[in-house]
Amino acid sequence: MQMIGGSGGNQFRQYAGQNARNLNGYNVVQNVGNQVIQNVVQNPRVQNDGIQNQLGNGNLVVVRAEGNAAGHNGNQIRLFRMLFKIQEFRMMEFRISLGMVILW
């Protein structure tokens, strides 16, 4: 570690080697938890196989897309039904506000 004097009495430390906990070679203070995948030659332990999260944390996010025989996603169908119910209630409120209570 080499001490370098700065203006105003500030002193900076320059690291001669790479920090073992910092996978992309930056100072730990500058790299607050973000590990960027750079070059495979520079960091042979971290490799991007095209499926990993491009932010470089290596976490995979998997969401199951369940569907029926027609290919419709069940979550989309449930969302549509919920939105339809909301629209039904809005129309009911509108009829009540006009004093037109209509029972179906």
C-alpha positions as CSV (number, residue, x, y, z in Angstrom):
1,M,0.0,0.0,0.0
2,Q,1.4,3.4,-1.0
3,M,0.4,6.6,0.8
4,I,-0.2,9.5,-1.6
5,G,-0.6,13.0,-0.2
6,G,-3.5,15.2,-1.5
7,S,-4.5,18.8,-1.3
8,G,-5.8,20.1,2.0
9,G,-4.1,17.4,4.0
10,N,-6.1,14.6,2.5
11,Q,-4.3,11.4,2.1
12,F,-5.2,8.6,-0.3
13,R,-4.1,4.9,-0.3
14,Q,-3.3,3.4,-3.6
15,Y,-3.6,-0.4,-3.6
16,A,-0.8,-2.2,-5.4
17,G,-2.7,-5.5,-5.6
18,Q,-6.2,-6.4,-6.4
19,N,-8.6,-6.7,-3.5
20,A,-9.5,-10.3,-3.0
21,R,-13.2,-9.6,-2.0
22,N,-13.8,-7.2,-4.9
23,L,-14.3,-9.3,-8.0
24,N,-14.0,-6.5,-10.5
25,G,-10.8,-4.9,-9.2
26,Y,-12.2,-1.6,-8.0
27,N,-11.8,-0.1,-4.5
28,V,-14.3,-1.6,-2.0
29,V,-15.4,1.9,-1.1
30,Q,-16.3,2.6,-4.7
31,N,-17.9,-0.8,-5.2
32,V,-20.7,-1.0,-2.6
33,G,-21.9,-4.5,-3.2
34,N,-22.1,-4.3,-7.0
35,Q,-20.0,-6.9,-8.7
36,V,-19.7,-6.2,-12.4
37,I,-18.8,-9.0,-14.7
38,Q,-16.0,-7.6,-16.8
39,N,-13.6,-9.7,-18.7
40,V,-13.2,-13.5,-18.3
41,V,-9.4,-13.1,-18.4
42,Q,-9.5,-10.5,-15.6
43,N,-11.9,-12.5,-13.5
44,P,-11.8,-16.2,-14.5
45,R,-14.1,-17.3,-11.6
46,V,-17.2,-15.4,-12.9
47,Q,-18.4,-16.2,-16.3
48,N,-21.6,-15.0,-18.1
49,D,-23.2,-17.9,-19.9
50,G,-26.0,-15.7,-21.3
51,I,-28.6,-16.9,-18.8
52,Q,-27.4,-15.0,-15.8
53,N,-28.7,-11.7,-14.7
54,Q,-26.9,-9.0,-16.7
55,L,-26.3,-6.9,-13.6
56,G,-23.8,-9.6,-12.7
57,N,-25.1,-10.9,-9.4
58,G,-25.6,-14.4,-10.8
59,N,-29.1,-14.7,-9.6
60,L,-31.7,-16.4,-11.8
61,V,-35.3,-15.2,-11.7
62,V,-37.6,-18.0,-12.9
63,V,-41.3,-17.5,-13.3
64,R,-43.5,-20.4,-14.2
65,A,-45.9,-19.7,-17.1
66,E,-48.8,-22.0,-16.5
67,G,-51.4,-22.2,-19.2
68,N,-54.3,-24.2,-20.4
69,A,-54.7,-26.2,-23.6
70,A,-55.6,-23.1,-25.5
71,G,-52.3,-21.5,-24.5
72,H,-53.8,-18.9,-22.1
73,N,-51.9,-18.1,-19.0
74,G,-53.9,-18.7,-15.9
75,N,-52.6,-15.5,-14.2
76,Q,-53.7,-13.4,-17.2
77,I,-57.2,-15.0,-17.0
78,R,-57.5,-14.2,-13.3
79,L,-56.3,-10.7,-13.9
80,F,-58.9,-10.2,-16.6
81,R,-61.7,-11.6,-14.4
82,M,-60.6,-9.2,-11.6
83,L,-60.6,-6.2,-13.9
84,F,-64.0,-7.2,-15.2
85,K,-65.4,-7.4,-11.7
86,I,-63.9,-3.9,-10.9
87,Q,-65.7,-2.6,-14.1
88,E,-68.9,-4.2,-13.0
89,F,-68.8,-2.5,-9.6
90,R,-68.0,0.9,-11.2
91,M,-71.1,0.5,-13.4
92,M,-73.2,-0.5,-10.4
93,E,-71.9,2.6,-8.5
94,F,-72.8,4.8,-11.5
95,R,-76.3,3.4,-11.7
96,I,-76.8,3.9,-7.9
97,S,-75.5,7.5,-8.2
98,L,-78.1,8.2,-10.9
99,G,-80.8,6.7,-8.8
100,M,-81.3,3.9,-11.3
101,V,-81.1,0.8,-9.2
102,I,-81.4,-2.0,-11.8
103,L,-81.2,-5.6,-10.7
104,W,-80.0,-8.1,-13.2
